[in-house]
Amino acid sequence: RAALDRATVLLSMTKGGKRIDNVWGSGGGQQSVKHLVKEIDMLLKEYLLSGDVLEAERCLQELEVPHFHHELVYEAVVMVLESTGEKTFKMILDLLKFLWKSSVITMDQMKRGYERVYCEIPDINLDVPHSYSVLERFVEECFQAGMISKPLRDLCPSR
């Protein structure tokens, strides 16, 4: 009942949300999806510049949204597909491997991120012609590293 009362008050406020953020701060679950996507994108770009996996892990955990880590997996794999060099491929592989081994990203979140990429690959391929082959190679590397299961690997679409 208390949660419903709080939600009713918050939803009925006009421009009150900004004030609540300033007074109480905003926890992970109270941030908009758009904001979280932007934060994850910046986190990944910063990681590609610095190569600091510990900083990337800290930033991801500060977002306080373990139920949204599939977005990081999705965005990271899409960055690999859109990149032209081996550097991004290897760095993203290392980041996902690190986050997997440190149990920051769960099996369920990893699976959801890959399934989203699998669903979007026909559209991605329109902009990035060799995305299917890059995805197959990346998925195989992730499988070899133990980050994804054999059934998830086998779901990977191919041309």
N, C-alpha and C positions, 0 to 999 in steps of 0.2 A: 504494500500500500504506500509506503514511504517513497519508493522509487517512482511509482505512478504520479504521486503528488508533486515530486520534484520535477519530473518530466513535463507535467502540465504547466507548472510555473515557468520553466525554461522555454517551452514552446510558445507560451503566450506573450513573452517579452519581445519588445521591438528594440533592436539594437542593444539589447541587454547582454547578448552573448559575448561581445567584445569586452564589456565591463567585467563579466565573470572571468574571462581569461586573464585580465589584468589583475584582478583581486585574488583569485584562487589558483590561477594557472590552469593549463589544460592538460589533462592526462591523455594517454594514447587514444583511448576509445572515444574521446570527445572531439578529436580533431577531424576535419573533413577529409574525405577520401582524396579530393583534389590536392589538398595540402600535403598529405602523406605521400602521394605519388611524386610530387615535386621534391620532397625531402629525400626520398629514395633515389630519385634521378640524380640529385646533387651529390648524395653520398657515393654513388657509383662513379660519377665523373671525378670527384675528388680522389677516390681510391685509385682510379686509372692514372691520375697525375702523381700521386704520392707513393702508391704501392704499399701503404701501411694497412695491413689486415687488422691489426689490433684497434686502430682508430676507426676503421669501417665497422668493426664489431661493436665498439662502444657507441658509435652514432646510431646504429640499428637498434641496440638495446635501449637507448635513450628515448626512442620514439614510443616505446612501451606498447607495441602492437604485434605481439607474437602471432595473432590470428591473421595478420596481413603480410607475413614474411613471404608468402607466395608471390607477392608483387615484386619483391626484390629479385627472386628467382626469375620471374618472367622478364623483367626489365634487363637483367644481366644477360640472359640468353639472347634477347633481341639485340643488345649491344654487340654481342659476339657476331650475330648474323649480319649486322649492318657494318661491321668494321672490315677493313681491308687487309690488315696485317695480322701476323701471328702473335704480336705482343698482347693485344686485347684478349685474344683467345686464351692464351696461357694465364694472364692475370685474372680473368674472370673464373677460369677453372680453379686456380689457386684459392681465390676468395670463397667460392662455393664449397670447396673441399675443406677449408679452414672452418667456415661457419657450420658445416655438417659435422665435422669431427668434434667441435666444441659444443655440439648439441644446441646451438642457437637456432638453427633451422631444423625443424622436425621432418620426419619422413612424409607426413601428410602435407606439410607446406611445400616441400620439394616437389611432391607429386602434383599438387595443384598448379604450381608454377609451370611445370613442364606440360601438363595437359592444356593449359591456356596457350602456350606457344604452339602446340600441335594443332589446336583449333584455328589459330591465326596464321599459320604458315602459308596458306594459299594467298592471302592478302600481302603478307610480307614479301613473298616471292615476286609479286608484281613490281615492287620497288627494288628488291635485291635479287637479281636473277639466279645466283648460285646458292641461295639460302638453304635449299633442301640438302645439298651435299655437305655444307658447313654444319647444318643441324645434325645430320647423321654422324658426322665425325665427332662433334662435341658430345652428343649423347653417348656414343661409344666410349669416349674418354671418361665421362662421368660414371658410366657403368663399370668400367675397369677400376676406377677409384673407389667403387663401393657406395657411391652417393645415391644411385637410383637402382631400382629392382629390375630383374630381367623382364617381367611383364610390362613395366613402364618403358624399358628400352625397346621392346618389341612393338609397342604402340606407335613408335616414331614413324611419321609418314615419310614415304620416299617417292621419288619421281619414277 
